[in-house]
Amino acid sequence: MKLEDLITCLKELGLKYEARMNAAGGTVIALERGGRIIGLFPSSDEPNMLWTNPLLEDRAASRELFGRANHWNIGGERVWLSPEREYHVMALEPSVRYTVQQSIDPGAYRFEKSEQGERSGSIAWRQEGSARQFRSGKDVRFELAKSVRLADDPLRCASDERSDDYSFIGYEASIALTVEEERDIPPLSSWSVIQVPAGGYAYAPTYGECRPTDLFAPTSSSRLAVSKGMVRFKMDAKASHKLSLKSWQTTGRFGYFRQDDRGLCSLVLRAIAPDPSSDYLDTPWGDPEDRGHCVQLYNDDGKIGLFGELEHHAPAVTRNQDQGKLVGWDRSQLWCYSGSFRAIARIADKLLGVDISRST
């Protein structure tokens, strides 16, 4: 779906959105519902680099589906609560019962007053809610504030790069998760997820050779390649697999390369600042003591959409004496490039240290 089509769709569905454009015409579309980034366009004449639910093309069906207060899977980038085992897995036995709590997604997000004008200012959301902790049987009341602002191309000062050789759009996201002071600190952090269209490869640079943890079914060598300093993962939406790297394994950058049917290449990168000294709470569902998981790559089996996901968990909330609250923070950048294979290959080498020609 192209930029003009997405904006027309959101208007016809009555979904509140905001747009931000960089100087070269790259555009970010933010959606109030679900606190999402729903559109990522390095150039206005190119398709969305984020996956969106194809039902958006069917106005009647999407009105019915997204008119429901509890339907979440519209696509784009979202924020959930972590650990997954605590807030999304209702039961593990005799069979897994998974849920997305309405208070988490789509939640009750509202746009706040943003800075500057429509073309370049920041965008901010806020929501308050109560989420069930399924392992403890307790509820936790939380407030989540999120903001994004456009980011400059990290390669703008590279002397051997020409900005007219590719298109770029990027943003920085900041998340503040707060809970009123409690005697016992609940297991809680933010969990950011980017949905991308299937048909490409995810790359996660590592320190040394690190075999990621399989959170679902074991991943075969036909889909996963592990080498010193790099994890490569095929995302084709044909089988459900999820890989996880711990905070001390990841360099903090990971991304997704894809070449579409027209030959247009794209690279979506996430940059975070992992802190191995902090507590990362997400675990395999069957092993709650195996903590420290931070960066995750997910391939859907196509049952809820033809997409993959780039995910990261923030450190756990901690006591903030000045605020008298429990507070968790996360700050990340998302950089998105599109262009010829040659241009995107150079960028992937510079920002991820990977030779994407091995994926084609």
N, C-alpha and C positions, 0 to 999 in steps of 0.2 A: 504494500500500500504506500503510495507516494504522499508527500506532505499535504498537498491540496486535498487529496481524497480523505486523509485522516482528519483534517480540520473540518471538512464538510460532514463527515460521519459523526464527530463529537457534537457538532452544532445540532444536527438533526436528532440526535439521541438526548439532547439537553444535558450533556455532561460538561461540567465546568472545567475549563482548561486554561493554561497560560503558556505563551510561547516566548522563547528567548533566542535571539539571532546574533551570531558573531559577525565580525566585519566582512568576512568572505561569503556570508550567506548560509553558513551551517546553522541548523536550528534544533533546539530541544523543545519538546512538547511535554508539559507537566499536566497531570490529571489530578483533580481534587479527590475523586473517589479512589480510595485505596492508597492515597499518598504516593502515587506512582510517577515515574518518568515513562511515558507511553510512546514517545517518538524521538528518534535519534537520526538526524539527517545531515551528513557531512555536506551534502549539496541538495538543493531543493528539487532537482530533477532526477534524483536517485531514490530507490526504495528505502523504506524504514530498515535500519540495521538492528532493531529489536524485533523479537517475535510478538505479534499480537494475535488474539483469537480470530480465526477466519470468519467467525459468525458476525464480526463487525461489518462484514460486507452485506449481510442480510439484516436490514434495518428492523423488520418485524421480529425476527428471532432474537436479535440482540436487545431490543427493547424489553422483551419478555424475560430474557436470561439475566441481563444486568440490572433489570428493575427489581430483581429479588435482593433483599437486604443481605443475604448470606452467600451470594455467588461471588467468587474471588478471581477466577482465572481469565482475566481480560488481557494479560500479557504485560510486557515492559519490565521495568525494574521496580521491585517492591522491598518492603522491610517487614520481617516477621520477628517473633520472639523466640529466643533460644534458651535452653537446649531443646531440640526437637522432641526428644523422648519425654520431656516434661510437659510441653504445651500442645503437642500435636498427636501423640500416641495415647489414645484412650485406654487401650488394653493390648497386651502382648500375647496373652493366652486365653482361650485355646487357639485363637487366631488374632492377627493384628487388626485393630480397629483404629483407623487414622481419621483425623478431622482437622479442619481449619476453623478455628473459633471466629465467630463473626466480629468479636471485639478486636481481633488481631487483623483480619482482612475480610471485607474491605474496611472494617473499623468505622470510626466516626471522624475522619480527617476533615479539616477545614483549612482553606487557604488563609494565611494571615497577610496583613498588609506587607507588600513587597517593596524593595528599594528601587529607586530610579524608575526608568520607563520600561515599556514593553520589550524593547530591543535587547537590553543588556543587563538589567537589574537582577537581583537574586529573587528566588521564589521560596516561600516558607509555608510549611504545613504544621498543624498541631492536632493531636487527638488525646483524649483521656479514655480509659476503659478499665475493665476488670477481666482478668484471664484466669482460667482454671489450671492449677498444677495437678496433673493427673496422678503423679506418683505419690504426692503427699495428701491429695484431696483438699488442698487449701486454695483460696482465691487470692490473687495479688492485684491491687489497684496500681495502675501505672499511668504515666504521662509520657508521650513520645513527641518530640519536636524534631522536625527535619527541615533542612534548607539546602538549596543548591544554587550555585553561581557558576557562570561560564568560566572555563579555564583556558589558558593559552596553550598553543601547541608546544609540547616540550622540546620539539626539534626545530623551533623557530630560529635558534641561533646556530644550528649545525651548518657549517659553511658548505658542505657538499650536498645539501638538500635544497630542492627548489619547491617552494610552496605551490607553484602552478602545476606541479607534477602529480599532485594528489589533493583531495579535499579532506577537511578536518572539522570535527566538532568535539568539544569536551566540556566537562563540568566537574566541580568539586562538590561533594556531598558531605554534610555534617549532620550527625544524629546525636541527640541528647535524650537519654532514657532515665526517668526519675521515678522513685518510689518513696512514699512517706516513710520516715524512720521506723524501723521495726526491731524488736529484740533479736530475732533471728533473721539473717540476711537470706532472702529467697534466691534460689538459683535463677538468674535472669541476665540476659544480655540481648543486644540487637543482632539480627541476622539478615544480611542484605543479599538479594538474589536478582541476577540479570537473566532474563529469558532471551535466547538468541535462536534464529531459525536454524533448523537442522541442515546437515550437509557439509559440515566442515570439521576442523580439528581444534581442540583446546590445547593450550600449552601452559605449563606451570613450571617455571624455573625453580630449582631447588639448590640447597647447599649439599654438594656431594651427590651420590646416587641414593635416592630415597624411593623405595617401593611404597606407593600410597596404600592406605587401608581401604579395603572393599567394604562399604557399608551395606551393600545389597548383595546380589549374586556375584561370584568370582568373575573377574574380567579377564578374558583371554588375550593372548598376544596379537590376535587379529585386530583388536580394538585399542590395546594399550601398549605403549612402548616406553620403557624406562631406561635412561642412560645417565651418566654422570652429569649432574646439573640440570636435567630436564625430564619432565613427564609429558608425553603426548597422548591424547585421548580422542578417539574418533566419536563424533556426535552425529548419529544418523536417525535417531528416533525410532529404532527398530528393536531395541532391547533395553530394559531398565537396569542401569548400572550407576553407582555413585562412588566416587573416589574421594579420599580425604587426606590432606596433609596437615601435620601438626605445626604449631607456631614456630618451632625451631627448625623446621624443615624448609619452609617456604621463604623465598626472597622478598615476598610482598607484591610481586607483579605476576599477573597471569592474564591470559587472553585467548581470543578465539579468531581463527582465520577461516574465511569462507570465500569461495568463488561461485557466483551465481550462474544461471543458465545463459546469461548474456555475456559472460566473461568478466564482469565487474568483480574486483576483489575487495574485500573489506577486512579490517582488523579492529576488534573491540578489545580494549585492554583495561583492566582494573589495577590500580596501584593503591596498596594499603601499607601501614606501618606496623607489622606484627611485633608484639612485645612478649617474648617467651617467659619473662618474669611475672607476667600477669596470668590470671586464671581464665582459661578458655574451657567452657563448660560442656560443649557438645560432645557426645559419645556415640559409639555404636549402640543400637537399641538393646542388644543383648549383653552389653558389657559396660555398665555405668561407671566403672572405675577407670576406664581407658579414656582419660580426659586429655585436653590440650589440642583438640582438632580445631583448625582455623580456616583453611582454604579448601573448598570442595567443588568438584565438577560432576554434573549430573546429566545423564542421557535418558530422556523419557522413552517409553516403548511405543509411543504414538497413540495411546489410549485417550489421553487428554490434550494432545497437541503434538505437532511435529517440531519439537524444540529441544534444546539443551539448556543448561544453566551454569553460570559462573557465580559461585557463592562464597561469602566469607562471614565468619562470626566475629563479633567484637569481644573484648574482655568483659568479664562479669562486672555487674554493678558493685560499687564499694561505698563505704560511708564517707560522706562529705561533711566535715564538721562545720564548715562555714554556712552551708545551706541547711544543715540539720536533716538531710535526706540521703537516700541511697541513689547514687548517680553512676551512669555508664555513658561513655563517650565513644564516638567513632567518627573518623574523618578519612575520606578516600577520594581518589580521582578516577574518572572514567575518561579515556581517550579513544576516539573512534576515527579511523582513517578509511578512505576508499580511493581506488584508482586502479592502475594497471598492475599486473602481477609483479613486474619489475620494481615498481615504486613501493608496493606493499611489502615485498620481500626485503628491501633495504631497511624499511622501517621496523619490521619484525626482528631483523638482525640487531639493530641499534637498541631497541627498547626491551626485547625479550632474550636476545642472544641466541636466536634459533634460525636454522635454515629451513624455510617452509617448502623449499623445492622437494624435500623428502616426503612431503605429504601429497604430492600431486602425481 
